[in-house]
Amino acid sequence: MKNKIVTIAAAVGLLAIAGCTVPAPYVSDFNGDSVDITVPLGAPVSSAYEMAAKTCNRAGKSKAELASSKPSGNYGDTEYLFLCLD
């Protein structure tokens, strides 16, 4: 019985830890000349720069330059606007 309780407690602990991951940033808008990257609370801002550069490169642009940032509709999230430049 004691072994079963320990196993259940360990499983519950692992589930709790699994729920604590930092959400990844995502592309919220892209039109070929600019890209909006939404960064959830707790995610590193540097990941927005990387994602913007990759997205702009796929459109044949050589770099992404940060133009502005603003709070998004979700609590704690920030939306970054990058311009895709040649």
C-alpha distances in whole Angstrom, upper triangle without the diagonal:
4,5,5,6,9,10,11,13,14,16,17,19,20,21,23,25,26,28,30,32,36,38,41,44,46,49,50,54,56,60,61,63,60,56,54,51,48,46,43,42,40,42,44,48,49,47,49,52,51,50,53,55,53,54,58,58,57,60,63,63,63,61,59,60,59,61,59,55,54,51,50,49,45,44,44,45,49,51,53,57,58,61,62,65,67
4,5,5,6,9,10,11,12,14,15,17,19,20,21,23,25,26,28,30,34,36,39,43,45,48,49,53,55,59,60,62,59,55,53,49,47,44,41,40,38,40,42,46,47,45,48,50,49,48,52,54,52,53,57,57,56,59,61,61,61,59,57,59,57,59,57,54,52,49,48,47,44,42,42,44,47,50,52,55,56,60,60,63,65
4,5,5,6,9,10,11,12,14,15,17,19,20,21,23,25,26,29,32,34,37,41,43,46,48,51,53,57,58,60,57,53,51,47,45,43,40,39,37,38,40,44,45,43,46,48,47,46,50,51,50,51,54,54,54,57,59,59,59,57,55,57,55,57,56,52,51,49,47,47,43,42,42,43,46,48,50,53,54,58,58,61,63
4,5,5,6,9,10,11,12,14,15,17,19,20,21,23,25,27,31,33,36,39,41,45,46,49,51,55,56,58,55,51,49,46,43,41,38,37,36,37,40,43,44,42,44,47,46,45,49,50,48,49,53,53,52,55,57,58,58,56,54,55,54,56,54,51,50,47,45,44,41,40,40,41,44,47,49,52,53,56,57,60,62
4,5,5,6,9,10,11,12,14,15,16,18,20,21,23,26,30,31,34,38,40,44,44,48,51,54,56,57,54,50,48,44,42,39,36,35,34,35,38,42,43,41,43,46,45,44,48,49,48,49,52,53,52,55,57,57,57,55,53,54,52,54,52,49,48,45,43,42,39,37,38,39,42,45,47,50,52,55,56,59,61
4,5,5,6,9,10,10,12,14,15,17,18,20,22,24,28,30,33,36,39,42,43,47,49,53,54,56,53,49,46,43,40,38,35,34,32,33,36,39,40,39,41,44,43,42,46,47,46,47,50,51,50,53,55,55,55,53,51,52,50,53,51,47,47,44,43,42,38,37,37,38,41,44,46,49,50,54,54,57,59
4,5,5,6,9,10,11,12,14,16,17,19,21,23,27,28,31,35,37,40,41,45,47,51,52,53,51,47,45,41,39,37,34,33,31,32,35,38,39,37,40,42,41,40,44,45,44,45,48,48,48,51,53,53,53,51,49,51,49,51,50,46,46,43,41,41,37,36,36,37,40,42,44,47,48,52,52,55,57
4,5,5,6,9,10,11,12,14,15,17,19,22,25,27,30,33,35,39,40,43,46,49,51,52,49,45,43,40,37,35,32,31,30,31,34,37,38,36,39,42,40,39,43,45,43,44,47,48,47,50,52,52,52,50,48,50,48,50,48,45,44,41,39,38,34,34,34,35,38,40,43,46,47,51,51,54,56
4,5,5,6,9,10,11,12,14,16,17,20,24,26,29,32,34,38,39,43,45,49,50,51,48,45,42,39,36,33,30,29,28,29,32,35,37,35,37,40,39,38,42,44,42,43,47,47,47,49,52,52,51,49,47,48,46,48,46,43,42,39,38,37,33,32,32,33,36,39,41,44,46,49,50,53,55
4,5,5,6,9,10,11,12,15,16,18,22,24,27,30,33,36,37,41,43,47,48,49,47,43,40,37,35,32,29,28,26,27,30,34,34,33,35,38,37,36,40,41,40,41,44,45,44,47,49,49,49,47,45,46,44,47,45,42,41,38,37,36,33,32,31,32,35,38,40,43,44,47,48,51,53
4,5,5,6,9,10,11,13,15,17,21,22,25,29,30,34,35,39,41,45,46,47,45,41,39,35,33,30,28,27,26,26,29,33,34,31,34,37,35,34,38,40,38,39,42,43,42,45,47,47,47,45,44,45,43,45,44,40,40,37,35,35,31,30,30,31,34,36,38,41,42,46,46,49,51
4,5,5,6,9,10,11,13,16,19,21,24,28,30,33,34,38,40,44,45,47,44,40,37,34,31,29,26,25,24,25,28,31,33,31,33,36,35,34,37,39,38,38,42,43,42,45,47,47,47,45,43,44,42,44,42,39,37,34,33,32,28,27,28,29,32,34,37,40,41,45,45,48,51
4,5,5,6,9,10,11,14,18,20,23,26,29,32,33,37,40,43,44,46,43,39,36,33,30,28,24,23,22,23,26,29,31,29,31,34,33,33,36,38,37,37,41,42,41,44,46,46,46,43,41,42,40,42,40,37,36,33,32,32,28,27,26,27,31,33,35,39,40,43,44,47,49
4,5,5,6,9,10,12,16,18,21,24,26,30,31,35,37,41,42,43,40,37,34,31,28,26,23,23,21,22,24,28,29,27,29,32,31,30,33,35,34,35,38,39,38,41,43,43,43,41,39,40,38,41,39,36,35,32,31,31,27,26,26,26,29,32,34,37,38,41,42,45,47
4,5,5,6,9,11,15,16,19,23,25,28,29,33,35,39,40,42,39,35,32,29,27,24,21,21,20,21,24,27,28,26,28,31,30,29,32,34,33,33,37,38,37,40,42,42,42,40,38,39,37,39,37,34,33,30,29,28,25,24,24,25,28,30,32,35,36,40,40,43,46
4,5,5,7,10,13,15,19,22,24,28,29,32,35,39,40,41,38,34,32,28,25,23,20,19,18,19,22,25,27,25,27,30,30,29,32,34,33,33,37,38,37,40,42,42,42,39,37,38,36,38,36,32,31,28,27,27,23,22,22,23,26,28,31,34,35,39,40,43,45
4,5,5,8,11,14,17,20,23,27,28,31,34,38,39,40,36,33,30,27,24,21,19,18,16,17,20,23,24,23,25,28,27,26,30,32,31,31,35,36,35,38,40,40,39,37,35,36,34,36,34,31,30,28,27,27,23,22,21,22,25,27,29,32,34,37,38,41,43
4,5,6,10,12,14,18,20,24,25,29,31,35,36,37,34,30,28,25,22,20,17,17,16,16,19,22,23,21,23,26,25,24,28,29,28,29,32,33,32,35,38,37,37,35,33,34,33,35,33,30,29,27,26,25,22,21,21,21,24,26,28,31,32,35,36,39,41
4,6,9,10,13,17,19,23,23,27,30,33,35,36,33,29,26,23,20,18,15,15,14,15,18,21,23,21,22,26,25,24,27,29,28,28,32,33,32,35,37,37,37,35,32,33,31,33,31,28,27,24,23,22,19,18,18,18,21,23,26,29,30,34,35,38,40
4,7,9,12,16,18,22,23,27,29,33,34,35,32,28,25,22,19,16,13,12,11,12,15,18,20,18,20,24,23,22,25,28,27,27,31,32,32,34,36,36,35,33,31,31,29,31,29,26,25,22,22,22,18,17,16,16,19,22,24,27,29,32,33,36,39
4,6,9,13,15,19,20,24,26,30,31,32,29,25,23,19,17,14,11,11,9,10,13,16,17,15,17,20,20,19,22,24,23,24,27,28,28,31,33,32,32,30,27,28,26,29,27,24,24,21,20,21,17,17,16,15,18,20,22,25,26,29,30,33,36
4,6,9,13,16,18,21,23,27,28,29,25,22,19,16,13,10,8,8,6,6,9,12,14,12,14,17,17,16,19,21,21,21,24,26,26,28,30,29,29,26,24,25,23,25,23,20,20,18,17,18,15,14,13,12,14,16,18,21,22,26,27,30,32
4,7,9,13,14,18,20,24,25,26,23,19,17,13,11,8,6,8,8,7,10,12,14,11,12,16,15,14,17,19,19,19,22,23,23,25,28,27,27,25,22,23,21,23,22,19,18,16,15,16,13,13,12,10,13,14,16,19,20,24,25,28,30
4,6,10,12,16,17,21,22,23,20,16,14,10,9,7,7,10,9,6,9,10,11,8,9,13,12,10,13,16,15,15,18,20,20,22,24,23,24,21,19,20,19,21,20,17,18,16,15,16,14,15,13,11,12,13,14,17,17,21,21,24,27
4,7,9,12,14,18,19,19,16,13,10,7,6,4,6,9,10,7,9,9,10,7,6,10,10,8,10,13,13,13,16,17,18,19,22,21,21,18,16,17,15,17,16,14,14,14,12,14,13,14,12,9,10,9,10,13,14,17,18,21,24
4,6,9,11,15,16,17,14,10,9,6,5,7,9,12,14,11,12,12,13,10,8,11,11,8,9,13,12,11,14,16,15,17,20,19,20,18,15,17,15,17,16,14,15,14,12,14,13,15,14,11,11,10,10,12,13,16,16,20,23
4,6,7,11,12,14,11,7,6,5,6,9,12,15,17,14,15,13,14,11,9,11,11,8,8,11,11,8,11,14,13,14,17,16,18,16,13,15,14,15,15,14,15,15,13,15,14,17,17,13,12,9,10,10,11,13,13,17,20
4,7,11,13,14,11,8,5,6,6,10,12,15,18,15,17,15,17,14,11,14,15,11,11,14,14,11,14,17,16,16,19,18,20,18,15,16,15,15,14,13,13,13,10,12,12,16,15,12,11,8,10,10,12,14,15,19,22
4,7,10,11,8,6,5,7,9,13,15,19,21,18,19,17,18,16,13,15,16,12,11,14,14,11,12,15,14,13,17,16,19,17,14,15,14,14,14,14,14,15,12,14,15,19,19,15,13,10,10,9,10,12,13,16,19
4,6,8,6,4,6,9,12,15,18,21,23,20,21,18,19,17,14,14,15,12,10,12,12,8,9,12,11,10,13,13,16,14,12,14,14,14,15,15,16,18,16,18,19,22,22,18,16,13,12,10,10,10,10,13,16
4,6,6,7,9,12,15,19,22,25,27,24,24,21,22,20,17,17,18,15,12,14,14,10,10,13,12,9,12,12,15,15,13,15,15,15,16,17,19,20,19,20,22,25,25,21,19,15,14,11,11,10,10,13,15
4,6,7,11,14,17,20,23,26,28,25,24,22,21,20,17,16,16,14,11,12,12,9,7,10,9,6,9,9,12,12,11,13,15,15,17,19,20,23,21,23,25,28,27,23,21,17,15,13,11,9,7,10,11
4,7,11,13,17,20,23,26,28,25,24,21,20,20,16,15,16,15,11,12,13,10,8,11,11,8,10,8,11,11,9,11,12,12,14,17,19,21,21,23,25,27,26,23,20,16,14,11,9,6,5,7,10
4,7,10,13,16,20,22,24,21,21,17,18,17,13,13,14,12,9,11,12,9,8,11,12,10,12,10,12,11,8,9,10,9,11,13,15,18,17,20,21,24,23,19,16,13,10,7,6,4,5,9,12
4,6,10,13,16,19,21,18,18,15,15,14,10,11,12,9,7,9,10,8,8,11,12,11,13,12,14,11,9,10,10,10,11,12,14,16,14,17,18,21,20,16,14,10,8,6,5,7,7,11,14
4,7,10,13,16,18,15,16,13,14,13,9,11,12,10,8,11,13,10,11,14,15,14,17,15,17,14,11,11,10,10,10,9,10,12,11,13,15,17,16,12,10,6,6,5,6,9,11,14,18
4,6,10,13,14,12,12,10,11,9,6,9,10,8,7,11,12,10,12,15,15,15,18,16,17,15,11,12,10,12,11,9,11,11,10,13,13,15,14,10,8,6,5,7,8,11,12,16,19
4,6,10,12,10,11,10,12,10,8,11,12,10,10,14,15,13,15,18,18,19,22,20,21,18,15,15,13,14,12,9,10,9,7,10,10,12,10,7,6,4,6,9,11,15,16,20,23
4,7,8,6,8,7,10,8,7,10,12,10,11,15,15,15,17,20,20,21,24,22,22,19,16,16,14,15,13,10,11,10,9,12,10,11,9,6,5,6,8,11,13,17,18,21,25
4,6,6,9,9,12,11,10,14,15,14,15,18,19,18,21,23,23,25,27,26,26,23,20,20,17,19,16,13,12,10,9,11,8,9,7,4,7,9,11,15,17,20,22,25,28
4,6,9,10,13,12,12,16,17,16,18,21,22,21,24,26,27,28,30,28,28,25,22,22,19,20,17,14,13,10,11,12,9,8,5,5,8,11,13,17,19,23,24,28,31
4,6,9,12,11,12,15,16,16,18,21,21,22,24,26,27,28,31,29,28,25,22,22,19,21,19,16,16,14,14,16,13,11,8,9,10,13,15,19,20,24,25,28,31
4,6,9,8,9,12,13,13,15,17,18,18,21,22,23,25,27,25,25,22,19,19,17,20,18,15,15,14,14,16,14,13,10,9,10,12,13,16,17,21,22,25,28
4,5,6,8,10,11,12,13,15,16,18,19,21,22,24,26,24,23,20,17,17,15,18,17,14,16,15,16,19,17,16,13,11,11,13,12,16,16,20,21,23,26
4,5,5,7,9,10,11,13,15,16,17,19,21,22,23,21,20,17,14,14,11,14,13,11,13,13,14,17,16,16,13,11,9,10,9,12,13,16,18,20,23
4,5,5,6,9,10,11,13,14,16,17,19,21,22,19,18,15,13,13,11,15,15,13,16,17,18,21,20,20,17,14,13,13,11,14,13,16,17,19,21
4,5,5,6,9,10,11,12,14,15,17,19,20,19,18,15,13,14,13,16,16,14,16,17,17,20,18,19,16,14,12,12,11,13,13,16,16,19,21
4,5,5,6,9,10,10,12,14,15,17,19,17,16,13,10,11,10,13,12,11,13,14,14,17,17,18,15,12,10,9,8,10,9,13,13,16,19
4,6,5,6,9,10,11,12,14,16,17,14,13,10,8,8,8,12,12,12,15,17,17,20,20,21,18,15,13,12,9,10,8,11,12,14,16
4,5,5,6,9,10,11,13,15,16,14,13,10,9,11,11,15,16,16,18,20,19,22,22,23,20,17,16,14,12,13,11,13,13,15,17
4,5,5,6,9,10,11,13,15,13,13,11,9,12,12,15,16,15,17,18,17,20,20,21,19,16,14,13,11,12,10,13,12,15,17
4,5,5,6,8,10,11,13,11,11,8,6,8,9,12,13,13,16,17,17,20,20,22,20,16,14,12,9,9,7,9,8,11,14
4,5,5,6,9,10,11,9,8,6,5,8,10,13,15,16,19,21,21,24,24,25,23,20,18,15,12,12,9,10,8,10,12
4,6,5,6,9,10,9,9,9,9,12,14,17,18,19,21,23,22,24,24,26,24,21,19,17,15,14,12,12,10,12,13
4,5,5,7,9,9,10,9,9,12,13,15,17,17,20,21,20,22,23,25,23,20,18,15,13,12,10,11,9,12,13
4,5,5,7,5,7,7,6,10,12,14,16,17,20,22,21,24,25,27,25,22,19,16,14,12,9,8,5,8,9
4,5,5,5,6,7,8,12,15,17,20,21,24,26,25,27,28,30,28,25,22,20,17,16,12,12,8,9,9
4,5,7,9,10,11,15,17,19,21,22,25,26,25,27,27,30,29,25,23,20,18,17,14,14,10,12,12
4,6,9,10,11,14,17,18,20,22,24,26,25,27,28,31,29,26,24,20,18,16,13,12,9,10,10
4,7,9,11,15,17,19,22,24,26,29,28,30,31,33,32,28,26,23,20,18,15,13,9,9,8
4,6,8,11,14,16,19,21,24,26,26,29,30,32,30,27,24,21,18,15,12,10,6,6,5
4,7,10,14,16,19,21,25,27,27,30,31,33,30,27,24,22,18,16,13,11,7,6,5
4,7,10,13,16,18,21,24,24,27,28,29,27,24,21,18,15,13,9,8,6,5,7
4,7,9,12,14,17,20,20,23,24,26,24,20,17,15,11,9,6,6,5,6,9
4,6,9,12,15,19,19,23,24,25,23,20,16,14,10,8,5,5,7,7,11
4,6,8,12,15,16,20,21,22,19,17,13,11,7,6,4,6,9,11,14
4,7,11,14,15,19,21,22,20,17,13,11,8,6,5,6,10,11,15
4,7,11,12,16,18,18,17,14,10,8,6,5,7,9,13,15,19
4,7,9,13,14,15,13,11,7,6,4,6,9,12,15,18,21
4,6,10,11,12,11,9,6,5,7,9,12,15,18,21,25
4,7,8,8,7,6,4,6,9,11,15,18,21,24,28
4,6,7,8,6,5,5,9,11,15,18,21,24,28
4,6,9,7,9,9,13,15,18,21,24,27,31
4,6,6,8,10,14,16,20,23,25,29,32
4,6,9,11,15,18,21,25,27,30,34
4,7,10,13,17,19,23,26,29,32
4,7,10,13,16,20,22,25,29
4,6,10,13,16,19,22,26
4,7,10,13,16,19,23
4,6,10,13,16,19
4,7,10,13,16
4,6,9,13
4,6,10
4,7
4
